[in-house]
Amino acid sequence: MVRKRPLILVSNDDGFQSKGVSELIRFLRPIGDIIVMAPDSPRSAQSAALTITTPITFQQTRREVGLTVYKCTGTPADCVKLALNTVLQEKPDLVIGGINHGDNSGINVHYSGTMGVAIEGCISGIPSIGFSLCNYLANADFRHLKSYIQLIVRQVLNNGLPPQTCLNVNFPDAHQYNGIKICEQTHARWIKEYIPYEHPYGPNYYWLTGEMQILDEHNENNDAWALTHSYVAITPIKIDMTDHAQIKEMQNWDWTLPKEED
């Protein structure tokens, strides 16, 4: 059988019942056939974590022409691996994570389960994209993302992506955008990350919180600047984390072992 439409594998970290993934399905249906393998409950900030100490199960929850949805007990990366190894009979044309409820720009790319989906697809040699809206509400309004997502998906299907590269796409929390900006990843870090609380019967406990500290806030090429100025931020992300310039620098260091002392 010759497939006439692209095959798109979708997952997320907000769970298979989230509004973001439902809206993503609606946006993608005119473009291709969709397989969804998503966590059975939220798995935010899971990055590329894998389940290795407990078995994973999945269950079909919806089946229509051009659409099949599964819920899975694993992480977002588990979902991609499981779909590629057990469900799909052919390699998908695209892997997509999202639409995430929340900002995954800058340093957040390292923690994001949504980007864990895209990274896992990229590792498997498949063009991959993570989509996020900078709004954490469960009932966030995604309608204004439709034309942009369809454009970006079609561009990737038509042009492809280099090996070891995926896209991190973030949308400002606005109903009108100034356009699309291809960006660098913002240099940033989290600070004031934990709030301590007194436990009445034991040691203090802590909740993760924090503030994003942007280290290159005047750089008009980064994704934080783009989002602040109402642009859709597209950041190409490399899976290869090697610092190639540092290799050359370190090759000039003296690597001679010192003589052992008695």
N, C-alpha and C positions, 0 to 999 in steps of 0.2 A: 504494500500500500504506500503510495506517495503522498506525503503530507504537503498540503497546499498552504497551510497557515503556520506561522512560527509557534513553537512550543515554549511556554514560559513557566518556569518554576518559581513559585512565590512562597516566602515565609516571613516571619516577623518576630518581635520579642514582646508584643503586647497581648498575644494570644489570638487564637483563630476566630474568636467572636468579637474582636475589637472593631470599632468603626473604621479605623485606618485601613485595615486589610480589606474590609468590605468595599470601601470606596475604591481602593486600588484595583480590586477585581472588576468593578464596574467600568473603570477607566480603560482597563486592558482588554476587555472582551471584544471590542471592535478590531483589535490588532492581532490577537492570536488565541490559541487554545491554552488553557491555564490549568496547572496542577498546583494546588495549595497543600503544603505540609507545614503546619504551624503548631506551636506549643498549645497545650490544652488550657494553660493559664499564663498570666504574665511572667516573663523571664527577662525583665529589664536589667541592663548592666551585666549581662552574661558574657559579653565579648565573644570569643571563639571557644568558650568552655564546652567540654564534652562530658557525657555521663559515662563513667567507667566502673562504678561499683554496684549499680543496680540495673536490672533489665529495662529496656525501652519497649513500649508498645505504641501502636497507632490504630486509629479507627476511622473509617470513612463516615463523614457526616452529611455530605451533599454530592449529588451526581446529576449533571445535566449535559446536554450536548456542548462540547467545548469547555467544560468545567468540572473538575473533581476536587473536593476539599477533604483533607484528612486532619484530624487532631492527633497530637503526639505528646507523649509524656516527657520528652527530652528537651534539650536546649535548642535555640535557633540553629546552631551549627549541627547538632544531632539531626535536626529535621532535614537539612540539606543533604547530609550524608546518607540518611536513611532513604530519602526519596530517590537519590541517584542510584543507590545500591539495591533497592527492593521493589520500588513502585514503577519507575520509568523504564520502558523498554528501549528507549533511545535517548541520546544526549539532548538536553534542551538547548534551545537557541539563546536563552537568556535566563539568568537567575536574578530575582529582585527581592529585596528586603523592604518591608514597610507596609503602608506609610506609617512611620513612627509618630507617636504622640510625644513630641519633645525634640529639643535641639541636639543634633549630633555633629555639630561643626567643631573645628579646632581639635583640642586634645581629647574630646569626647569620642572621637573615632576609635580610640584604643579600648574604650569600655563598652561600647554600644553593641547590644545584641543584634540590632538591625544591620549594622556593618559587619557583624559576625557572619550573617547570612551572605552578604556580598563577598566577603573575604573567602569564605568556604567555597562559593561558586567559582571565584577567581582562581583559587588553588587548584580546582578541578579542571581548569582550562576553559571555562565558560564565561563569556562577557557578563558582567554583573554590576548591579546598581543598588545602592541603598537610598531610599527616599525618606525624608523627615520633615515634619512641620513643627516650627518652634512654638507649639501650643500643647500643654500637657493635659488639657481637659479631655475627659472621655468622650464628650460630645462635640469635639472641635469641628469647625466648619472646613471641609476639604474641597468644596465645590470649585473654588477658584484655582485649584491645582491641576484640574483635568487637562486643559490644553497644553500646559507645560510638560506634564508627565508624558502625555502621548507624543509630543514632539521629541523629547529626550529619548524615549524608548525607540522611536522610529529611527532616530539618528544613530543610535548604537546598533540597531539591527542592520541598518544600511552600511555603516562605516566600520563596525567592529571596534574592538579595543586591543591595544597591545597585550601580549602575554604578561602576566604578573601585575596588571593594572586594572583597578575597578573604579567606579565613580561614587563619591559621597555627595548627594544632592540634598541641600537644605533650603526650605522655604521660610521666609519671614512670616511672622504672624500678622499678616495684612491682607486686605481684600483686593489690593491693586499693586502690581509690581512694576518696577522701572525696566525690567528686562532680565536677561540671563547674564551672569558674569562668571567666567572661568577663573578659578581662584587658587591661591596657595592655602595650605593649612595654616591657620593662625597659631603663632607661638603663644602658648598659654599654660597655666597650671591651676590646679584647685588649691585653695587655702582655707583655713578655718573649717576643716572638713568634719569635725565631730563635736557634737554637743553632749557634755556629760550630764547625767541625771543621778540623783541619789536614790538608791534602792532601799526601801524600808527594812528589808530583811537580809541584805547581802551587799556585795561590793557595788560600786557605781556601774552604771551601764551607759552606753553611748549610741546615739543615732547619727547616721551619716547625713551630712548636709553640705555646707561649703559655699564658697564664692569663687567664681571664675576670675582669675587674674590674667589679663591679656598683656603680653610682654611686647607686642609690636602693634599697638593700637593705632599708630599713624600710618601703617602700611596699607595703602589703598588696594593692594593686590590680594589681601587675605580674605578668608570667608567671613570673619566677624565684621569687617568693614562692609562687605557686600550686603550682609543681612541687616546691618544697622541702617543702610541706605536703601532698603527695600528692593534689593536685587535677589533673584534666585541664584544661590551659590552652588556651583558645580566644582568640586575639587577632585582631580584624579589622584588616586591613592596607589602607591606601590606596595606590593606584598614583600618584595625584597628589601629588608631593612638595613642592608649592609651600607656602612659609610665608606664609599669607595675612595673618597679623598683622604680619609684617615688611614686607609690601607697604605697609601703611598707615604704618608707622613711616618707611620710606624715602621715601615721598612728601613727607614734611616736611623732608627734607634739602635743602640748597641745591645745586641741580644746574646753576647758572649757570657756564658756562665762563669761566675766568680770561682776562684779556687776554694775548695773546701778547707776549713780550718780544722786542725786537730782538736 
